[in-house]
């Protein structure tokens, strides 16, 4: 188990660095990680914990299902989904016999499907960036004395506006065009003659350049401000790596929150 932990941390740290630098991680990383993880974990289960083989398969199936669902829904990148699949192969159950986390006893989720604990920790860390986004947007609003949402964007629902406020910020459209990892969170439609702006809650690679081009053309024509809503493609693997390390040495943060709220 210690070898699986070491390999997982090394691979995820490297992948986090690649995700930060280029927002891309080569498939070769997962093609190497997965068989090594399987070679380290499966023989140990067969020799010493054969009764857990079914749970091992269930862990991989559940983790893969969630990862693929989030990938196709646009919440995960391909590398993020593959990372969790590999983690399910390498570390299906919390290694509490090797590392005693500060939050003890370990959560039921950690004991049965450890990758879910890593996932929940990483989501909490990623969500914390929303605090930074809100502060940045409020400061920008006060500094420029410009409404957060102008034109037809003002008519969008408060739910959509809230999502945009915690995940994006206003930035010059030229910067969006230059930096491929920044995705526009708004689009325009002028097919009816009247320009209509709308918020885009789940930006995707597909169609990104076309949206940026439409926004740039509208700016050049003086129809909209040069500052548009956009979001940086978060290097999620950094949060996954942090989620793994915290899960190993601290435990399940969601479990801690639940227990605290219940007074346990």
N, C-alpha and C positions, 0 to 999 in steps of 0.2 A: 504493500500500500504506500509506503514511503517513496518508492520509486515512481509510482503513478502520480503522487502529489508533486514531486520534483519536476517530472517531465511536463505536467500540466502547467505549472507555474512558469517554467522556462518558455514553453510554447506561447502561452497567453501574454507574457511580458513582451516577447518579440512581436506577436501579432498586434498588440496594443500600440507599439512603436510604429509599425507599418500603417496601422489604421490612422494614427495621428498625422503621420507624414504625408500619406497619399490617399487615405480613405479607401485603400484597397489592400487585400491580403491574398497572396497567391494560393490557388487550390493545392499547390504542392505541400503547403504547410499542413493542411488537414489530411492529405494523402499519406503523409509521414506520421502524423500524430495518431490517427485512428488505429492503424495496425500495431503500433508500439503499445498504445493503451490497451488494446485487446490482448496482446501477448503478455502484458503484465498483470491484467486483471482476471481474465478467464481461467488460466491454469490454477490460480490461487483459489478461485471459487470451486472449481471441480475437485481439487484435492482436499480443501478444508471446510468449505461451506456449500456443498452441492445442493443443499435444500434452498439456497438463495438464488439458484440459477433462474427460476421462474420470475422472481422479483427483479432480477437483473434484466431480463427481457422486457418485463413490464415497465421498468424505469426507462429503458431506451425507447420503447414505443411511446410512452406518454411524453417524454421530453422531446422526441422527434416530432410528434404530432403538434405540440404547442409551438415549437420552433418554426415548423413549416407553415402553420396557420398564421403566425405573426409575420412571416416573410411574405406570404401572398397577400396579407392585409396591408402591407406597406410599413409595418411597425419594426421590422427587422431587415437588415441587409443580409445578403447571402452568406457572408463570412460569419456574422453573428449566429445565424441558424446552424451552420456547420460546426462552429465552436461548441455550442451546447450539445450537439449530437456526439461530438468527440468526448466532451466532459462526461456525458452519460455512460460512455464506454469505459472511461478511465476511473471515474469516481462516482459510482452509482449510489453508494451509501456513505453517510457521514463517518469518517475515520476516528470515532471517539475513543477507540482503544489505543490509538496512536497519539492523537492530539486532543486534549481536553479543552473544549472551548469555554470561555468565561461564562456564557449563558448555558447553564446546565440545570436540569437535564436537557438534552438535545430535543428539538421539536420533532413531532411525529413525521413531518414532511422530510426533515433531514435524515431520519433513520430509514425511510422507505424510498424516497426519491431526492437524493441530495442536490441534484442540479436545479430543482425547483427553489431550494433555499438560496442557491447562488443567483438564480434569476431574480428572486424577490429582492435580495440585497442590492443587486445591480440596478434594478428599476428604481429603488429608493434613492440611490446615489445620482442616477440620471435625472430623477425628478427634482433633486435639490438644485439643479441648474436653473429651474424655473424661477427660483427666488432671485437669482442674479438677473435673469431676463426682465422680471418685473421692475426691479430697481433701475436697471438700465433704461427701460422704457419711460419710467416716471421721471428720471433725471433728464432724458432727452425732451420729454414733453414740457417740463418746466423751463429748460434752457432755451428751447426754440419757440415756446409759446404757440405751438402748433397742435391742433387737435390730433388725437391718436388715429382716428378714422375719418377720412374726408370723402366727399362725393357719395356715390352709392354704397361705399363700404360702411358708412354710418348707419345704413339700414339693415346691415347683417345682424343676426341674432347675438344676444349677449354670450351665449354658449360658445359660438365661433370666435367672437372677439376675445374671450378669456383664453381659449386655446392658443390663439395667435400671440397674446400678450405674454404667456409663460413659455412659449417655444420659439418666438421670433423677435425681430426688431426691425426698425426702419433703417435702410441703407441705400446708398446711391445705386441706381440700377447699373451703372458702369462697373461697380465693384462686383455685383452679382454676375455680370457678364465675364469678368476677368477670372473670378474664383469659382471653378467648376463645382466645388463642394458646398457652395451656398445655393440654396434652392428658394425660388420665389414662392411666397405664400399668398400671392394674389395674382389674378389674371384679369383680362379685359375681354369684353365682347361688344363689338361695334357693328355687327352684321345687320342690325335693324336701323342703323344710322345714328342712334343715340349710344354714346359710349357708356358701358356698364362695367363697373369693377366688382369683382367678387373674390372672396377669400378662399384659399386652397389650404385645407387642414392637413392633408397627407401628401406632401410633395413627393414626386417620384422622378427617377432618371428619365423615364419615357416622357417625351414631350417637353422636357425642361427648356431646351434651347429655343423651341418655338414660342414658349411663354415669355422667355426673356426678350426675344426679338419683338414680340407684340408690345411689351412694356416699353422697350427702348424706342420703338416707332411712335408710341403715344407720347412719350417724353419729348422726342424731337419735334413732334407736331404741336407741342405746347398744350396738350390735352390733360396731362396729369403732371404732378410734381415728380422731380427726378428721384425722390426718396420713396422707395416701395417697401412693403413688408417682405421679409425673407428670413430664412432660418439656416444656420450652419448645420451641415450633416454631422451630428454628434459622433465622435469616435467611440461607439458603444462598447467596443472591446476593452477599452480602458476601465469602464464601469464593471464589465464582467470580471476582469482580473481583480479589481478591488473587491467585488462581491465574493469571489472565491477565497481570497486571503482573509477577509473578515469572517466568512462562514467557517473557515478552518480554526481561527484563533479566538473569535468572539462568539460566533453562532448565528442563529436565525434572528435578524433584527425585527422582522414582522412578528415572529413568535414572542419576542421580548415586549413589543408594543402591545400586543393582544393581552399577554399575561399582566402587564402593568395596568392596563385599562380595567381588567377584571379583578385587580387586586390580589392576584395569585403570587 
